[in-house]
Every structure is written in structure tokens, then in C-alpha cells.
Amino acid sequence: MSNKFNGMTAMALFQFFAALAVPIAMLFPLPLAYAGAEAQALLAASDAVRNPSRSFAVTVNLIEYRSAKQTDNNTLSVYSKADPNSGQYRSLIRFAAPVRDVNKLMLKNGNDLWFFDPASQASIRLSPQQRLLGQASNGDVVTVNMAKDYTAESGGEEDIVDGERVPRRCQKLLLAAASPDVTYHHVEMWVEVGTARPVKARFFAESGHLLKTAYYRKFQSQLGRERPTEVVIIDGLDPAWVTVMRYSDYAWRDVPEAWLQRDYLPRFKPE
């Protein structure tokens, strides 16, 4: 695999993201914070940028780097469908690569997350916080409406540099977990003013420890609107430990209800 992204060497890219991971001085004074309802609405609008409006399929490629050298990767086929009652997405994830993991499955239904191995025919419950590859956790690869899992407050407007070195005027959102079983205890998210595009997010443990920083990049027209097709995730302690998540092959897809039931996992056949 090439170690270049848009003409940058891998080392230059990761030095750039490492620099972004530290706080950036504000260029303008903060305006009055949005009311809570407005912050929640902006978070929901950002969800709509990331997530298509109805059931769909997408391929997710995860690539792990240590000190700019690729150390691991895998490919997932994701099938997602919003629950008509909760509005939260349910997802079936099939491992497509590497060979050792082909046809293993993960299922998110409500707040339950299950892993199924066809070799043993056993399904086990997983934690959304458990790492899947590099800095990408199980909860990162399933489709999530964050406005359903977090309560948002405004942290005011800030000017930040995005993951492609472009200055962006953003509304900072302070997200608190609405229940104890969501992936992260609290999140700081920067959403571009005027477009509701997610630009940057910082994810924290209950202790206040910074777990990771994410940059949303490479917006492309997919299923009716511009969506991020790459997320760069940087470890909270080691900025040289980076995981890149790439999204491709978006398609509207009717996801059968049977696929989203734990009992059906042993019978699932990829198409």
C-alpha cells in the first residue's frame, strides 16, 4: 500500500495530525453559547451528514499505523438500518479481510453488541469500548446517531484547522453520555457552522482521560449528500499511533429484519 495521502508522505501526514491533536489557540473570542436545544439539534444535523437517511450498505477499510508504518488492516462490510422506534441504527458487520477473519460477524441491536465466529458457531457479547483494530473500537465501526446517545451543550464557536489543513469556523459541542452503556463517557465535537459537517472530535473515558482524537476528512457526494469518507483517529497518549477508517461502496440497501437478530447469525450467508 502507498504511504502517501494526497501527495503527503505518511510521516508528514502523521506529524501534521500529531500537531493538530494538541489544543489550538482560539483566533476569536467566543460568542454566547447556544441553548441546549439548539446544540442538540446541531448534533442531530451532524449525524445526518455522517449517516444516510434510510437503510444502506458500506465498505469500511481500517488501516493501523505505528510511527507512519502500516502494521495491520482489515475490511468490513456494514449493513445498517434505523430502528423505527428509537431512531438509533442497528448494524450487521461482516469481516471481508484478512483471510483469517473472513465471514466473522458483529451485530449491534439496540445497546447489545454480539460477535459471531462461524468456526465455533458461538456468539459472545462484546463491549462497544473494546478495540477492534488500532484505535478503532467496536463502537466506532457501527453506524451511530450520536444525538440519541449523548446530551449536547454548546462550548461556543472556535476557528480550528481541519484534517486537510483548511481553517473552519466551528461550533464546539460538549457531549455527555445519556446512558452508561454507550461507547464513550463524554465527547468534545467540532461541527462546521453553516454546513453541520463534523470536523473533529475528542473522546474521553469516565476518568477524564483522553482516549483518542478523530478528524473527519475527504467529503464526497454519497447517497444524496456530502459525507466524510475518511476518519483519521489518533491515540490520546501516543500521536504516532494512528488508525485510518475509509468508507467506500455506499449503496442503498434493504436490510432484512432477520439479519439483525442474534439467532439468525449462524444462518447468515453473504451475497
N, C-alpha and C positions, 0 to 999 in steps of 0.2 A: 504494500500500500504506500502511496505517496505521502511524504511527510510535509506537504505544502498545502496551505489553505489560502486560496485567493492570492497566490504569489508570495505569501509569507512562509518562511521556514518554520518547522514545528517549534524550534527553540524560541524564535522570535515571537511566535504566537503565544506560547505559554508564558514568556516573560511579560508580554503585554497583559494577559489575563491576570497574572500574579500581581501586577501593579494595580490593576483595577480592583482587586479583591480588598485592598485597604481603603478606608474611608476617603472620599474625595471632598475637598473643601467646597462649601456652597458658594455659588457665584452671586446669588441674590438673596436678600432677606426673605424669610418665609411669609406667605400671606396667612390669613386666618385659616385654621383647619376646616375642612369640610365637615358638615354634620355627619353623624354616624350613618344615617340612611343613605346619604349621597356616597359615602365611602363604600358601603355595601353594594350599592348599585354599580359603582365603577368596577369593583371586583367581579361582579357578575358579567359586566360588559367585557372585561378582560378574559374571563372564562370562555365567552362566545368567540373571541378571537382564536383561542387555542383549540376549542372543541367544535366540531361540526354540529349542526342543529338536529340531526337525526342519525340513526344507526349507520355505522361505517366500518371500513377496514383500513388498516395502515400497516406498513412495514417499519419496524424500528431496528436500527443498527446501532449497537453500543460498542464503543472503542475506548479502551483504557490506555492511558499513557502515564509513564513514570519518567520524570526528567526528560520529556519530549520524545521518549522511545515507546513505541506501541508494545504493550505487554499482554493484552488479551482483547477478545472481541466476541460478540455473539449477535445473532439476528433473530428477531421475534416477529411473528405475525399476530396482530392485535385486532380483535373484533369487539366493538363497543356499542352499547345500546343504553339509552337513558331509561331509568325506571319511571313509569308514568306517575307514580305516587310520590316518590321522594325527589325526583329530578336529578338524582345522582346517577352516574354511569355505572353499568355493570360490564365487565370485560372478561373475555376469554383470550388467553395469550398462549400461542403455540411456539415452542422453540424450533426454529428452522435451521440454525447452525450455532456452534460447530457440530460435527457428526455425533459426538458423544452425548449431545443433549437433544437431538432431533426427536420431535413429537412428544417431548415432555410438555406438560400443560400447567398453567396457573389460571385460577378462576377467582374473580372478585365479584361477590354478590352481596350488596349491602355493605356492612362492615366486616364481612367474612372474607378471608383470603386463603385459598387452598392450592396446594401443589400436588400434581399427579404424575407419577412415573409409570409409564406403560410396562417397563420391565418387571416391576414388582406388583403392579396393579393396585398400589396403595396410594391413598390420598392423605396428606397431612396438612394441618393448619399452619399458616405462616403469619409472621408479623409484617405489617407494611414497612416497618423500620429496618427490617433485615436487608443487608446488601445483596443485590443481585449480581452486579459486576461493577468493580471500581467504586465510584461514588454514587452510582445509580442504585437506589433501593427498590424493593418490590413495589412500594407505593408510587415511585416515580414513573413507572412504565405503564401503569393502568391509567385510563382516562378519568380525570377527576374535575368536578366542578368545585372549585375552592370556596365559592360563596355558600355552598351547602355545608362545608366542614369547618369554616372559620368565621369569626365575627370581626369585621373590619372597622378600624378607626383611621382617621387621617393623620399623617405626620407632616402635612404641609407640602408645598411644591419645592422641588430641587432641580437643578441642572446637573445631569450626570453624562458621562461618556458611555455609549452602549458598547456591545461586544464587537462592533465593526468600526470603532473609533469615530462615531458620529455623535455630536452633542445632542442631547434630548432633554426637553422640558418635561418633567415627570411629576406626577402626584405620588408621594410615598404613602403606602398603606401599611398599617400595623395590624397584623392578623393574629388573633388568639383562637386556639382550638376550641370548638364548640362541644367536643366530647373527648374523652380520654383515649379513644381508640383510633384517632387519626394519625397520619404519618409523623407530623411534626408538632411540637408543643406550641411554638409560635413562629411567625414568618414576617419578615420585612419585604415588601414588594414595591417596585417602582413601575408605574404604569404611565405610558406617554399621554400627556394632555392632548385632547382632541381626537386621538385615534383609539384609545384604550388598549394599545398594544402592550403586552408585558415586555419589559426591558431587562430587568434584573430582579433577583430575589435572593434573600439570605435566610437560611433555615436553621432553627435553634432547637436544642434539647431543653427539657424542663429545667435543667440546672442553669440555663443561660449560655451554655457552651455553643459556639458557632459550629455547626456541623458541615455546612457547605454553602457555597455561593454559586448561583446559576445565572448565565446570560442567554437570552433568547435572541437567535440570530437567523439570518437568511430567510426573510419573509418572502413567500411566494404565493401566488393565487392557487388555492387548493379548496375544492368543494365550495365554491361560491364566494370566498373572500381571502384576503391576505393573511397567511398564518405562518408562524415560525416553523421552519423545517430543520432547525438545528438548535440544540441546547448544549452549552458548554458548562460543565459542573466542576468546581474547584474545591478541593478538600479544605476544611476550615483551619487545619493546622499546617498542612504541607501544600503550598501552592504549586509544587511541581507534580502533584498527583491530580490528574485531570481525566475526566470521562466525558466523551462527546456522544450525544444521542442525536441520531439523524433519522428524520421521518420521510418516507417516500411511498409511492404507490397508493396514495389516498384513493378511496373509491366508496361511493355509496353502496351499502351492503345490508340486505335484510338479515339480521342476526336471529336465528330461531330461538325461541324461549328455551327449548331443550338444551341448547348449548350452554346455557347459563345456570344449569342445575348441577350440583356436585355429583349426583347419582349417574349423570349421563357421561361423565368424563371417561370411563373405560370404553364407551362405545363411540366416542368421537373419532371421525375419520376426516383428515384434511382433504380439501377439494382441489 
